[in-house]
Amino acid sequence: MKLITTFVLLIFLLGCAKETINGMNKITTPETGPPTDQLSYLAMGDSYTIGEQVTQMESFPYQLTVSLSKQALNLSAPKIIATTGWTTGELIAGIKAENLNRKYDLVTLLIGVNNQYRGNSIAIYRNEFKELLKTAVGFAGGNTAHVFVVSIPDWGSTAYGAQSGRDVKAIAREIDAFNTVNREETLQAGISYTDITPGSRKASADASLITTDGLHPSGKMYKEWAEALSPSVIKAFKN
């Protein structure tokens, strides 16, 4: 699959060496500390964290910072470790390549759609997701209350999914199975879990929730995710 991916100031046309649900877009922000009056934020994932096909400010992590600022929780611009098309294993490798040696006040994790899309083992997903949870907690300085997991959206509910030639009901069942795993592991670790999957399925009847590529969420959907997660973040930081 090939997609035209949008960067903040640069546009590339990239081919994908292996089959993924997405192209190969990567955005990482400079590794600098936030002003002393701001909380630091690390967002880890894939295209749903980058915000494929939308502007940076429309992406989920950036809209989350705006949503939280309206509730008197001031965050710096997020540090993002994510590449379109990444699986859990590729995210693990990407985190190691970043070689981060600092802690963050807030950490979010959303990963797994490409595991499902490629037909990868759900057992391997469980093991790698557990590793990523531990990594996220480590970045949060051991504070599980400051780590937040977001469920995998259902890409089968998009126009791309409907036209992919794949059984959209089977896609939904598989997405649910992967989300069962990440939910179980997240809650067992005592970490906050936000389920955005039902909302993502509204895209089958509301084209405004998807970008012009027919696959990736629009800024409107990302705003819904940010608003769904914000109460849990506020509760954790105000307690």
C-alpha positions as CSV (number, residue, x, y, z in Angstrom):
1,M,0.0,0.0,0.0
2,K,1.2,3.5,-0.7
3,L,-0.2,6.7,0.8
4,I,0.7,10.3,0.5
5,T,1.8,11.2,4.0
6,T,1.6,14.7,5.4
7,F,4.5,16.1,7.6
8,V,4.4,19.4,9.4
9,L,6.7,21.2,6.9
10,L,7.6,18.5,4.4
11,I,5.7,16.1,2.0
12,F,7.2,12.8,0.9
13,L,5.8,10.2,-1.4
14,L,7.0,6.9,0.2
15,G,6.6,3.3,-0.7
16,C,6.1,0.6,1.9
17,A,8.5,-2.3,1.9
18,K,6.2,-4.6,3.9
19,E,2.4,-4.6,4.0
20,T,0.9,-2.4,6.7
21,I,-2.4,-0.7,7.2
22,N,-0.6,2.6,6.8
23,G,2.3,4.2,4.8
24,M,5.6,5.0,6.5
25,N,5.3,8.4,8.2
26,K,7.4,9.3,11.2
27,I,7.4,12.3,13.4
28,T,9.5,12.8,16.5
29,T,9.8,16.0,18.4
30,P,13.1,17.4,19.7
31,E,14.2,15.9,23.0
32,T,14.2,19.0,25.1
33,G,12.9,19.6,28.6
34,P,9.7,21.6,29.1
35,P,9.6,24.9,30.9
36,T,9.5,24.4,34.6
37,D,5.8,25.4,34.8
38,Q,4.8,22.7,32.3
39,L,4.3,19.0,32.6
40,S,6.2,16.8,30.1
41,Y,4.3,14.4,27.8
42,L,5.4,11.3,25.9
43,A,3.1,9.7,23.3
44,M,3.9,6.3,21.8
45,G,2.2,4.5,19.0
46,D,1.7,4.4,15.3
47,S,-0.2,6.5,12.7
48,Y,-3.0,7.2,15.2
49,T,-0.5,8.9,17.5
50,I,1.2,10.8,14.7
51,G,-2.0,11.9,13.1
52,E,-1.6,10.6,9.6
53,Q,-3.2,13.0,7.0
54,V,-4.0,15.7,9.5
55,T,-2.1,18.7,10.7
56,Q,0.1,18.4,13.8
57,M,-2.3,20.4,15.9
58,E,-5.2,18.2,14.9
59,S,-3.4,15.0,16.0
60,F,-4.5,13.2,19.1
61,P,-1.6,14.1,21.4
62,Y,-1.7,17.8,20.5
63,Q,-5.5,18.0,20.9
64,L,-5.1,16.2,24.3
65,T,-2.7,18.9,25.4
66,V,-5.2,21.6,24.3
67,S,-8.1,19.8,26.1
68,L,-6.1,19.5,29.3
69,S,-4.9,23.2,29.2
70,K,-8.6,24.2,29.2
71,Q,-8.8,22.4,32.5
72,A,-5.8,24.1,34.1
73,L,-3.3,21.2,33.3
74,N,-0.5,22.8,31.4
75,L,1.6,20.4,29.2
76,S,4.5,21.0,27.0
77,A,4.4,20.0,23.3
78,P,4.4,16.2,23.3
79,K,7.5,14.1,22.6
80,I,6.2,11.6,20.0
81,I,7.7,8.2,19.3
82,A,5.6,6.7,16.5
83,T,5.7,5.7,12.9
84,T,2.9,4.9,10.5
85,G,2.6,1.2,10.1
86,W,4.4,0.2,13.3
87,T,3.5,-3.0,15.2
88,T,4.2,-3.5,18.8
89,G,7.6,-5.1,18.0
90,E,8.5,-2.2,15.8
91,L,7.5,0.3,18.5
92,I,9.8,-1.5,20.9
93,A,12.7,-1.2,18.5
94,G,11.8,2.4,17.8
95,I,11.9,3.3,21.5
96,K,15.3,1.7,21.9
97,A,16.6,3.6,18.9
98,E,15.5,6.9,20.5
99,N,17.7,6.1,23.5
100,L,15.7,8.3,25.9
101,N,17.2,8.9,29.3
102,R,14.6,11.1,31.0
103,K,11.2,10.7,32.7
104,Y,7.9,12.2,31.7
105,D,4.9,13.4,33.8
106,L,2.4,11.9,31.3
107,V,2.7,8.9,29.0
108,T,0.1,7.6,26.5
109,L,0.2,4.3,24.5
110,L,-1.9,3.3,21.6
111,I,-0.6,0.4,19.5
112,G,-1.8,-2.8,17.8
113,V,-3.8,-2.1,14.6
114,N,-0.9,-3.2,12.4
115,N,-0.5,-6.4,14.4
116,Q,-4.1,-7.1,13.5
117,Y,-3.8,-5.9,9.9
118,R,-0.8,-8.1,9.1
119,G,-2.4,-11.1,10.8
120,N,0.3,-11.3,13.5
121,S,0.0,-13.6,16.5
122,I,-2.2,-12.3,19.3
123,A,0.0,-14.2,21.8
124,I,3.0,-12.3,20.6
125,Y,1.0,-9.1,20.8
126,R,0.2,-9.8,24.4
127,N,3.9,-10.3,25.3
128,E,5.1,-7.3,23.4
129,F,2.2,-5.1,24.8
130,K,3.1,-6.1,28.3
131,E,6.7,-5.1,27.6
132,L,5.5,-1.7,26.3
133,L,3.4,-1.2,29.4
134,K,6.5,-1.7,31.5
135,T,8.4,0.7,29.3
136,A,5.7,3.3,29.6
137,V,5.7,3.0,33.4
138,G,9.4,3.3,33.4
139,F,9.2,6.6,31.4
140,A,6.6,7.8,33.9
141,G,9.1,7.3,36.8
142,G,7.3,4.2,38.0
143,N,4.0,6.0,38.5
144,T,1.3,3.8,36.9
145,A,-1.3,6.6,37.6
146,H,0.4,8.7,35.0
147,V,0.3,6.2,32.2
148,F,-2.8,6.0,29.9
149,V,-3.7,3.4,27.3
150,V,-6.1,4.0,24.4
151,S,-7.8,1.1,22.7
152,I,-7.3,0.3,19.0
153,P,-9.9,1.9,16.6
154,D,-11.7,-0.2,14.1
155,W,-10.3,0.6,10.6
156,G,-12.8,-1.8,9.1
157,S,-15.5,0.8,9.7
158,T,-13.9,3.2,7.3
159,A,-14.4,3.6,3.5
160,Y,-11.0,2.0,3.0
161,G,-12.1,-1.0,5.1
162,A,-15.3,-1.4,3.1
163,Q,-13.4,-1.3,-0.2
164,S,-10.5,-3.4,1.0
165,G,-12.0,-6.7,0.0
166,R,-11.7,-8.0,3.5
167,D,-14.6,-9.1,5.7
168,V,-15.4,-6.0,7.9
169,K,-17.2,-8.2,10.4
170,A,-14.1,-10.3,10.8
171,I,-11.9,-7.2,11.1
172,A,-14.2,-6.0,13.9
173,R,-14.0,-9.3,15.7
174,E,-10.2,-9.3,15.4
175,I,-9.9,-5.7,16.6
176,D,-12.1,-6.7,19.6
177,A,-9.8,-9.6,20.3
178,F,-6.7,-7.5,20.3
179,N,-8.4,-4.9,22.5
180,T,-9.5,-7.6,24.9
181,V,-5.8,-8.4,25.4
182,N,-4.6,-4.8,25.8
183,R,-7.5,-4.0,28.2
184,E,-6.7,-7.1,30.3
185,E,-3.0,-6.3,30.5
186,T,-3.6,-2.6,31.1
187,L,-6.1,-3.1,34.0
188,Q,-4.0,-5.9,35.5
189,A,-1.1,-3.5,35.7
190,G,-3.3,-0.9,37.4
191,I,-3.2,1.5,34.5
192,S,-5.9,3.7,33.1
193,Y,-7.7,2.4,29.9
194,T,-9.8,4.5,27.6
195,D,-12.0,2.7,25.1
196,I,-12.4,4.8,21.9
197,T,-13.3,1.8,19.6
198,P,-17.1,2.2,19.7
199,G,-16.8,5.8,18.7
200,S,-14.4,4.9,15.9
201,R,-17.1,2.7,14.4
202,K,-19.3,5.7,13.8
203,A,-17.1,6.4,10.8
204,S,-19.2,3.9,8.8
205,A,-22.1,6.4,8.9
206,D,-20.2,9.7,9.4
207,A,-17.5,10.5,6.7
208,S,-16.4,13.6,8.6
209,L,-14.7,11.4,11.1
210,I,-12.2,10.2,8.5
211,T,-9.7,12.1,6.4
212,T,-9.8,12.2,2.6
213,D,-7.7,9.0,2.3
214,G,-10.8,7.1,3.5
215,L,-8.8,5.4,6.3
216,H,-7.2,7.6,8.9
217,P,-9.2,9.6,11.6
218,S,-9.9,13.2,11.0
219,G,-9.2,16.0,13.5
220,K,-12.8,15.6,14.5
221,M,-12.3,12.0,15.6
222,Y,-9.0,12.8,17.4
223,K,-10.8,15.5,19.3
224,E,-13.3,13.0,20.5
225,W,-10.5,10.7,21.7
226,A,-8.8,13.6,23.5
227,E,-12.1,14.5,25.2
228,A,-12.7,10.9,26.2
229,L,-9.2,10.6,27.8
230,S,-9.0,14.0,29.4
231,P,-11.2,13.3,32.5
232,S,-9.0,10.3,33.5
233,V,-5.8,12.4,33.1
234,I,-7.3,15.3,35.1
235,K,-8.4,12.9,37.9
236,A,-4.9,11.4,38.1
237,F,-3.1,14.7,38.3
238,K,-5.6,16.5,40.6
239,N,-5.7,13.8,43.2
